[in-house]
């Protein structure tokens, strides 16, 4: 998972020639089959841009050797997520699969382009949903935008499967002459035998789910009727089980619908720090500790004055900033002469100095400029 340490590490690794590549990918055919072709075209454009910057052909071949090798790895493109980010220097190559779509971007500079990753620190976090019912058991790994099912290999997939193999359940059936446990999953109370059967069924599920999630450390949301959720909680051993739950029949919801309901419950958990900082921004807006001016913000970030920075997602502002000479300029586009993405630079400076950075839609940044900062001091 990408976090602050990931971005700071990329900043430390960056060399004289640092290449950043971002592209959207597809998780299913036939679109996924076109991703390697689009990547091939990106590398072609990248070669031309490196050549225009004076890098000779041999160095270009060395720089892009590992990226080139991906073109022939069909397995690599078979397991796409929503996006892909690659970072390359003369002696470093790394890629990350992203759980969100991203604009196609290439940057060649002495640092990496990290602003598209900021949302992974703030708005994107992984959480899991365990959907339990008599008919179906699903463990889902989710973000705000994506969902995928985690296969359970040992736990029963439904009550019918559990009945076939569970020794205790067979004993109950022999004495009662009926299948037990269904009443609880229909929202009704059950007798002692009903309760014991359900608890044993859920215990088998909980054993494997807890084993899986202890390696991931993702928060877990339960989905099911209230009595089933209550019984699961009684036997739970996973320390990040959330108090909030989706209390309804999960069989009526597909994976995406469950993910959306789960995100509604858990988003405040991921966004609490941002909401607190937005409130602080509002309180500081009429003071000298607030700024929406890029020149002032990038200078302050360079000298460690920025406590919290809000930047617009997917936007670049091209220009130059030379701290030693206090020179600042902006350009209309990426083309023409040496320039850098000033928003990217401000984000890197702020993170290096221990500040917080958040990426929001431009309309959600509480400033007319689409950029806002809280200073540590006036």
N, C-alpha and C positions, 0 to 999 in steps of 0.2 A: 504494500500500500504506500502511495506517495504521501509524504508528510514534510514538515519543515526541514527535518534532517536530510531528507532526500534532496531538496532544493539547495540547501547549503552545501551538500557534498558536490552537487553538480557545479556549483559556483567555484569550489576549490579546485575541481578537476579541470575546468576550462583552460584551454591553452591559447597560443597565438592565433591559431585557426580553429575555431569552435563552430561546429555545424549543428544546427537544430532543424529537425524536420517534423512537421505535424501533418497528419492526414486523417480523414474519416475512413472507416472500414465498415464492412458488412458481415453480419453474423450468419447469414444464410445464403444459399444459392438461389438464383444464378448470380446475384450481385457480387457475392464474395469472390467469384471467379475472376472478376474484373479488377480486384484490388492490386494484385501483383503487376498487372499491366499499367495501372495508374502510378504505381510506385516506380516502375521502370521509366516512365515519362518524367517523374519528379527527379530521378537520378540524372537523367539526360539534361534537364534544365540546370541542375546543380553543377554538373560538369562544366557547362557553358559559363556559368557565373563564376566558378573558381578560376577558369581559364582567363576570363576578363579581368580578374583581380591579380593576374600575374603568376598564378600557381602553375608549375610545369606539369606535363602529362604524367610523368612517372610518379610525382607526389600525389596527383589526383587519384591515380590507380591505387596507390597505397592507402590513401585516406578512405576510399570508398570500397575497399576490397570486401570487408565484412557485410556492408550493405548490399553490394552486388550479389554476394552469395545467397542472400535471402530470396532472390528472384527464382532460384532453382529449388527452393525448399517448399514443396507443396504442403507439407505438414504445418509449416509456419502459418500459412494463409488459411488453413482449414479451421484454426481455432481463434478467429478474430473476435474482438470485442467491438465497441462502437467507434473507437479511434485508436491511433497509433502515434507515439512520439519517439523519435530517435535522436541520440546525441553522440557526436563523433568528434574526436580530435586525432592527432597523429598516433597516439598510443592508447586510445580509449574508445570503446563502442558499447552503447547500452540502449535498450529500447524498453518502453512501457506500453502495455495495452491500456487504453483509457475507456472508462464506462460511459462516455458521452461523445457525441459528434463534435468535431472541431473543424475550423476553417483550414484549408491547405495553406501551409506557411513554410518558408525556408528562410533561415537566417544564418549568415556567415559573419562572424565577428570574433572578438577576443573573449566573449562570454556567451553563455547559452540563453536562449529565449525560454523563460520560466513562467511568464504570466498565465499561459493557458493551464498550467498545473496548479495555480493558486486555488482554484475552486475545489480541488481534491483535498486541500487542507481545511476548507471551511464548509462548503455546501455539500460536499460528497463524503459520505462515510458508509461503510458496509454494515448492514444489519441482517439478521436472519428471522424468518417467520417459520414456526412449526404449526402446521395445520393438522389437527387431530379430529377424526370422526370415526364412526363405525365402518364407513365404506372406504376411507382413504386416509393415508398419512403422507404429508408432503413437508419436506424441509427445503426452504427457499433462501437463497443468498441474494440480497437486494441492495441497490442504491436507490436514490430518488428517481432514477431514470431507467434502471435495468433490473431484471430478475432472471435467475436461473435456478433450476432444481438441483439439489445435492442428492445423489443417490444414496439410499440407505441399504446396506448390504445384509445386515443381521436383524434389524427390527422388522416386525410384521408390517405389511403394507396395508392391512385392514383387519377387521375383527374376524372375518371368515378364515383368513390365513392363520391367525392366531389360534383359533379354535382347533384347527387341524393338528397343530403341533404342541400345544400347551398341555402339560400333564395335569395341572390343577383344573383347568377348564373341563377336560374330559371326565375327571372325577365328579365334578359338579353336575355335568350332564347326565352321568349314569344314575345319580341319586335323584335328580329333578325331572329328567326326561325332557328337558328343553334347553334351548340356547339362552344363555344369560348375558346381561350387560347392555342390551339394546336400549332399554328404557332411559338410561342416563344420557345416552347420546341423542335422544329425542326430547331432552329437556325435562324429563319426568324423574321422579324419585325412583329408587330401586331398593330391593331388599338387601340383606347382608350379602347373599351370594352374588347379586348383581354388582354390588360395590366392590367385592373382592376380585371378581373377574375383571372389571374395568381397571382397578388399581394394578393388577398383574399385567394387563395389556399395556397400560401406560408405562409401567416400570420397564418393560422390555424396550419400548421406544426411547424412554429417557436415558437408558444406559448407553445406547449408541449415539444419540444426539449429543449428550454431554461429552462423550469421548471425542467427537468430531469438533465441537465448538471450543473445547479447552485449548485446541491447537490454533484456533482462529481468533479467539477473544472478542468476537463480535457480539453486540447486544442481541438478545433473543426476545421476540414477541410471540405469544401464543395466540392461536386462532381456533375457536371452537365454541360449543354451547357452554354456558356458565358452569355447570356441574363437572363437565369433562376438564375444563381449565382448572377448576378448583382441585380436582383429584390429581392432576398433573403437578400442580404446585406443591402438594403435600409430599410427593416423592422426588422433587427436583433437587439436584446437587450442583447445578450450574450457577455460578455467582453473578452472572450478568443477565439473568432473567428479568425482564422489565415488569414493573407493576401494572402497566397498561396492557390491555389485551383486546383482540378483535372478538367480541362476544356475539357470535351468530353462527349459523350453520355454514361452515366453510365449503361444503360441497356445492353450494350455489354460486361460488366465486371462482373465476379462473385465476391463474398465477398473477397476472398483471393487476387484477382487481384487488387481490390480497396485498400485493406490493403497495398499491396506492393507499389502501387503508392503513397499512403499517407505517408508511411514510408520514401520514397525517398525525399518527400517534407519536412518532419518534423524532420528527424534525426539530422540535424545540430542544431535544437532548443534544443534537449535533450543533444547533445554531445558537445555543444560549450565550456563548462567549461573544458572538457577533451581535446579538440583540443587545447585550450589555454595552458593547462598544458603540453601537448606534445611538443608544441613549446618552452615553457620554459625549458623543459627537454633537448631539442636539443641545446639550447643556453648555458645550464649549463654543457653539456657533457664533455667539455675540462677544467672544473674547479674543485676545491676541493668541490664544493657543489653538485657534482654528485657521485653516487655510484651504482654499479651493484653487489656488494659483499654482500652475505647474512649475514655473521657475522657482518660486519660493519653496515649494515642496521638495523638488529634487535637490536643491542646495541643502535644505534642512535634513533630508534623508542621508545625504553624503556625510554630514557631520554628526549623525546620530541623534538628531533632535526630534525625529518623528516617532511618536509612540504607537500610533495606529494609522494605517493607510487604507483607503477604499479606492479601488480602481475599477474601471468599466470592463466587463468581460468581452474578449474578442476585438478589442480596439488597440491600435498602435498610434503613437504620436512620434513622428520622426524629427530628429534634430541632433544637436550636439550640446554637451555640457563639459566644460573644462574647469574643474574645481580650483586648481592652482591659480588660474587667471580669472576666475569668476565669469567665464564666458558662457553665454546661453543663447542658443538659436533654435528656431523651429523651421521645418521644411514641409512643403505641401505633400510630398510623397516619399516613398522609399528610394526612388531613383535619383541619381545624381550626387556624386561625391561621397566622402565618408560621412556616415550618419549612424545613429543608433535609435532604438526604440526607447524613448525617454521614460515611458511608463514601466517598461521592463527594468530599466536602470534604477528607478526609484524603488521598485519592489525589492530588488536585490540589495540595495543599500539598506533599506529598512529592516529586512530579515537579518542581514549580517550584524546589525547593531541591536538585535534583540526585540525589534518592534513586531507588531502584528499587521498582516496584510490580508484584506478580504477582496474577493472578486465578485461583483454584482452586475446585473444588467444596468446599462447606463442610466435608464430611467429610475432605477432603485437607489442609485448613489445620491445621497441627500445634499446635492450641490448643483447649481446650474451648469457648472463646467464639466460635470460627470466625474469629477475627481475631488477627493476630500481627505484631509489629514488632521489628526490631533497631535499637537506638539507636546513634548514632555515639559517644556517650560516656555514662557512667553519670550 
